[in-house]
Amino acid sequence: ISIVLDRISKAEKVMGKDDIRLFESFFFLGGEYKKLKDYSKSEEAYNRALNIVSKAKTATEAQKAKVLVALGEMYLDKGDTQNRENREKAEALFKEVTEMKEPGKEALASALENQAKLLYKDGKAKDAEPLYARIKELRAKTNK
């Protein structure tokens, strides 16, 4: 992690703090902190990636969706899914992805899968089934 932080620091000096080329580095960093269960640093890194994508004219909706899904999954990992605040944040992020015009098939499938899992945990299996059908359809298109 220290190597990535050093490279980001140097890159920010050369390219500027909001350069789209830093997006993947912050996204990677968020994932590494999540693996270490350092959720505050993970959230900070994912939010930096999201900020970069939101400002960059060359960013795609799929890049933004990728960060939103990762941030939502981090909130679910951060607290027990019964922790209302974390769960509500995650649900809002997954919903935002499903409402995008072009979130990318993999991010959309991941957002739908997380929504379906939460419905199953709530005992709403019938509500989850259409989501799983849509996921299956998306992934079949991706594998062609």
C-alpha positions in Angstrom: 0.0 0.0 0.0 2.8 2.4 0.8 4.2 2.0 -2.7 0.8 2.8 -4.3 0.5 5.8 -2.0 3.9 7.0 -3.0 3.1 6.6 -6.7 -0.2 8.5 -6.3 1.5 11.3 -4.5 4.1 11.7 -7.3 1.5 11.3 -10.0 -0.7 14.0 -8.4 2.2 16.5 -8.5 2.7 15.8 -12.2 -0.8 15.3 -13.5 -3.0 17.1 -10.9 -5.2 15.6 -8.2 -8.2 15.0 -10.4 -6.5 13.4 -13.5 -8.6 10.5 -14.7 -5.4 8.4 -14.9 -5.4 8.3 -11.0 -8.9 6.7 -10.9 -7.6 3.1 -11.1 -5.0 3.7 -8.4 -7.5 5.0 -5.9 -10.0 2.2 -6.9 -7.2 -0.4 -6.3 -6.3 1.3 -3.0 -9.9 1.2 -1.8 -10.0 -2.5 -2.5 -6.8 -3.2 -0.7 -7.9 -1.2 2.4 -11.2 -3.1 2.3 -9.3 -6.5 2.4 -7.5 -5.2 5.5 -10.8 -4.2 7.0 -9.6 -0.6 7.3 -13.0 0.7 6.2 -12.4 4.4 6.8 -9.4 4.4 4.5 -11.2 2.2 2.0 -14.1 4.6 2.0 -11.8 7.6 1.5 -10.0 5.9 -1.4 -13.2 4.9 -3.1 -14.6 8.4 -2.6 -11.5 9.9 -4.2 -11.9 7.6 -7.2 -15.6 8.6 -7.4 -14.7 12.3 -7.2 -12.2 11.9 -10.0 -14.7 10.1 -12.2 -17.4 12.6 -11.5 -15.1 15.5 -12.6 -13.4 13.9 -15.5 -14.9 14.7 -18.9 -13.5 11.5 -20.4 -14.8 9.2 -17.6 -17.5 6.7 -18.5 -20.6 5.9 -16.6 -19.3 2.3 -16.3 -16.2 3.6 -14.4 -18.6 5.5 -12.0 -20.8 2.4 -11.6 -17.7 0.2 -10.8 -16.8 2.5 -7.9 -20.4 2.8 -6.6 -20.7 -1.0 -6.5 -17.4 -1.4 -4.7 -18.3 1.4 -2.2 -21.7 -0.3 -1.6 -20.0 -3.7 -1.0 -17.6 -2.0 1.4 -20.5 -0.6 3.4 -22.0 -4.1 3.6 -18.7 -5.6 4.7 -18.2 -2.7 7.2 -21.2 -3.4 9.3 -23.5 -6.3 9.8 -26.2 -6.0 7.2 -28.5 -5.3 10.1 -26.6 -2.1 10.7 -29.3 0.2 9.2 -27.0 3.1 8.2 -24.5 1.0 6.3 -27.2 -1.0 4.6 -29.1 2.1 3.5 -25.9 3.6 2.1 -25.2 0.4 0.2 -28.8 0.1 -1.1 -28.8 3.6 -2.4 -25.5 3.1 -4.3 -26.7 -0.2 -5.9 -30.0 1.6 -6.9 -28.0 4.4 -8.4 -26.1 1.9 -10.6 -29.3 0.1 -11.7 -30.8 3.5 -12.8 -27.8 4.5 -14.9 -28.1 4.4 -18.7 -24.8 2.7 -19.4 -23.3 1.3 -16.2 -21.6 -1.6 -17.9 -22.8 -5.1 -17.8 -20.6 -6.4 -15.0 -21.3 -3.4 -12.6 -25.0 -3.7 -13.3 -24.9 -7.4 -12.7 -23.0 -6.9 -9.4 -25.4 -4.2 -8.2 -28.4 -6.4 -9.0 -26.8 -9.4 -7.3 -26.2 -7.4 -4.1 -29.8 -6.2 -4.2 -31.1 -9.8 -4.6 -28.9 -11.0 -1.8 -30.4 -8.4 0.5 -33.9 -9.3 -0.5 -33.2 -13.0 0.3 -31.8 -12.0 3.7 -35.1 -10.2 4.3 -37.1 -13.3 3.4 -38.2 -11.8 0.1 -37.1 -14.6 -2.3 -39.9 -13.9 -4.7 -38.8 -10.3 -5.2 -35.2 -11.5 -5.7 -36.0 -14.0 -8.5 -36.5 -11.5 -11.3 -33.2 -9.9 -10.3 -31.4 -13.2 -10.6 -33.0 -13.8 -14.0 -31.8 -10.4 -15.2 -28.3 -11.1 -13.9 -28.2 -14.5 -15.7 -29.2 -12.7 -18.9 -26.6 -10.0 -18.5 -23.8 -12.5 -17.8 -24.8 -14.6 -20.7 -24.5 -11.6 -23.0 -21.1 -10.8 -21.4 -19.8 -14.3 -22.1 -20.6 -14.3 -25.8 
